[in-house]
Amino acid sequence: MPALIRSAVAAIAAGSFALSLALAPGSGALAEQAKPKPAAKQPAPAAQAPAEAPQLKQIALTDKQIEQLLAAQPEIDALAAKLPQKPDAKPDPKIDAQFEEVAKKHGFASFGDYTDVVDNVGLVLAGFDPQTKSYVGPDAVLKSQIAAVQADKKMPAKDKKAALADLNAALKSPAPQIENKGNIDLVTKSYDKLTAVLQQAD
C-alpha cells in the first residue's frame, strides 16, 4: 500500500503521530518499527496499533517548538534506525536514554515533551491536502485518497482492495478534533519544512 495511504489511515485512526507511539522509550512498540515517520510519511499501520491507543495530549504549539522539532528530527531518525526490528525485542535502555538526551539537547523538557509536539503536528498534518498544502480536515483527505485509489488503474487489485478497506475503516473512525486551532496556522507556516524532515527516510 502506498506510504501516503498508510500514513493517513494510521494517523487518523490513531488520532496521533505514530512516531511517538513507536518511539516512546520503554514501550513495546519501540521494537515494532524500523523507521516510523510521522505525518505524510508512514506511521505504524492501524492493524499494529495497540488495542487501547494512548490518549492524545493536545497542546498549543509554538513557533519555538516547531523549530526544535525540525532540529531534533534528523537525530531522532538516526536513533530510530538503531531500534531492533523484532516485535518481541526488549527496548534498549541505552537507546532510550539517547532519545531523552537528543530531546533535551534541542530544548525539550523530555522525550515525552518532544512526542507531545510530534503528536500535535501529526494531528494537524493528517488533515492537510498535499496538493494545495492547506488544511481541509482528515475526512476530506481520506475521501480524496479513496477517490485516487479507486481511479488508479495501475494498482494491483489485491492492493487496491486492502487500501480501500483501510481507508474506509479510517473514515468510519472519528478523528480527534483539533482543540488548539492556532496549531493549524503554525503547521501551515512550516508545512514544507515539516513534511521534508518528517518524510526523509522510508
Residue pairs with C-beta under 8 A, 6 or more apart in sequence:
1 159
1 162
1 163
1 166
2 163
3 40
3 41
3 42
3 202
4 40
4 130
4 145
5 145
5 149
5 163
5 166
5 167
6 42
6 43
6 45
6 166
7 37
7 39
7 40
7 41
7 42
7 43
8 40
8 126
8 138
8 141
8 142
8 145
8 167
8 170
9 45
9 46
9 142
9 166
9 167
9 169
9 170
10 18
10 42
10 43
10 44
10 45
10 46
10 49
11 17
11 18
11 38
11 39
11 43
11 122
11 123
11 125
11 126
11 138
12 126
12 138
12 141
12 142
12 170
12 173
12 175
13 46
13 49
13 169
13 170
13 173
14 21
14 43
14 44
14 46
14 49
14 53
15 53
15 56
15 123
15 175
15 176
16 53
16 54
16 56
16 119
16 122
16 123
16 176
17 38
17 39
17 43
17 115
17 118
17 119
17 121
17 122
17 123
18 33
18 36
18 38
18 43
18 44
18 49
18 122
19 36
19 37
19 38
19 43
19 76
19 80
19 115
19 118
19 122
19 198
20 114
20 115
20 116
20 118
20 119
21 27
21 29
21 43
21 44
21 49
21 50
21 53
21 54
22 29
22 30
22 32
22 33
22 36
22 43
22 44
22 80
23 29
23 30
23 33
23 36
23 76
23 80
23 83
23 99
23 111
23 115
24 30
24 111
24 112
24 115
25 91
25 95
25 96
25 97
25 99
25 100
25 111
26 91
26 96
27 91
28 87
28 91
29 44
29 50
30 83
30 84
30 91
30 95
30 96
31 83
31 84
31 85
31 86
31 87
31 88
31 89
31 90
31 91
32 44
32 48
32 87
33 44
33 80
33 83
34 80
34 81
34 83
34 85
35 77
35 80
35 81
35 201
35 202
36 42
36 43
36 44
36 80
37 43
37 77
37 198
37 199
37 200
37 201
37 202
38 118
38 121
38 122
38 125
38 198
39 121
39 122
39 125
39 126
39 194
39 195
39 198
39 199
40 125
40 128
40 130
40 195
40 198
40 199
41 198
41 199
42 202
43 122
45 166
46 166
46 169
46 170
56 119
56 120
56 123
56 176
57 116
57 119
58 120
58 123
58 176
58 178
58 179
58 180
59 116
59 117
59 120
59 180
60 180
60 182
60 183
61 117
61 120
61 121
61 180
61 182
61 183
61 186
61 187
62 186
63 186
63 189
64 107
65 117
66 117
66 121
66 186
66 187
66 190
66 194
68 106
68 107
68 108
68 114
68 117
69 114
69 117
69 118
69 121
69 194
69 197
70 190
70 193
70 194
70 197
71 106
72 102
72 103
72 105
72 106
72 108
72 114
73 197
73 198
74 197
74 200
75 102
75 105
75 106
76 99
76 102
76 103
76 114
77 200
77 201
79 95
79 98
79 99
79 102
81 201
82 95
83 92
83 95
84 92
99 111
100 110
100 111
102 111
103 110
103 111
103 113
103 114
104 110
106 114
108 114
108 117
120 180
120 183
121 183
121 187
121 194
121 198
123 175
123 176
123 178
123 183
124 135
124 178
124 183
124 184
124 187
125 187
125 191
125 194
125 195
125 198
126 138
126 141
126 175
127 135
127 136
127 137
127 138
127 140
127 141
127 175
127 178
128 134
128 135
128 136
128 141
128 187
128 191
129 135
129 136
129 140
129 141
129 144
130 195
133 188
133 191
133 192
134 188
135 184
135 187
135 188
138 175
139 171
139 175
142 167
142 170
142 171
143 171
145 167
146 164
146 167
146 168
146 171
149 155
149 160
149 163
149 164
149 167
150 160
150 164
152 160
155 163
178 184
187 194
